[in-house]
Amino acid sequence: MTTISPNLVLTIPHGSLTATSLGLAGLAWHLSPGSGKHFHGRTIFVDLAMKDGGPGFDFLDEGGWRDAAADTVLSLQGVNDGKKTKTALSNNAFSAVPLSAYKACYLVKTEGHLAPLDPAVECCRFTGGPCGDGMSPSDVAKAIGHDEPAKRVPRLYAVFAPIEILVLSSLAPAEYAWYATHRRGKVFRQVAFAELKGDPANLAAASRYEEARAELTANPTKKTKTVAVENLLNRLHFREWVGYGREGEGGLYLGDHDHLQLHRFPAELPTRWENAH
């Protein structure tokens, strides 16, 4: 009897968790339009740790509104019983799975082609400290025990999870991750984002970028300004991420309350993936 070794896959930005016997490439094709399914956009796959046929990690506490661990075990059992895929969590999985559970990350295009990102490297471990609305970017750098950039320039961040927003910010990536996971009233438990090159014209009107830059310049305590919301991953080409083709330091950033890690683009991307839509 053949033993199935299923994968447990988190999707970003959808926030679902899926058990599958198809492997990562098989799941990407299974969800592509060519297979007759209803997946019509780009996504990020995260292959999660497994142990003894179940999740190899503890889910973050969600207050008891669902039993994520038990639901995941049941989905894996369904795959072991012959299902190709079985949904474990249909939503909010990004904020329930700790970053320590991530084994590997993949960029998936609509046609079902996927490219592996490099293993995570830790960019910064936060030293703690209070987060206040009146902090300047310099104050944020001091609060996290991080060197301040030699020059402050507005940066554009595409946040993919837990929500999709396009943010112009005076903060460097590590500073932004700390601020996003510590600021009062708007705190993200965890955050996934990429820094972008330039101002993609298809995401917002030019006036939105100009107004955001003017506001950041006029107010030294203003650290972020939302430019656009929703459907960013589908409207952005991966070439627009800082770090694509190893041009600059960037890729997929993943941060929580304690640290920031980076998955860089590989030195060489699969040709079929680069040519795919």
Summary of the structure (lengths in Angstrom):
residues: 277
radius of gyration: 19.2
end to end distance: 39.0
largest distance: 68.5
contacts: 850
relative contact order: 0.16
helix: 25%
strand: 28%
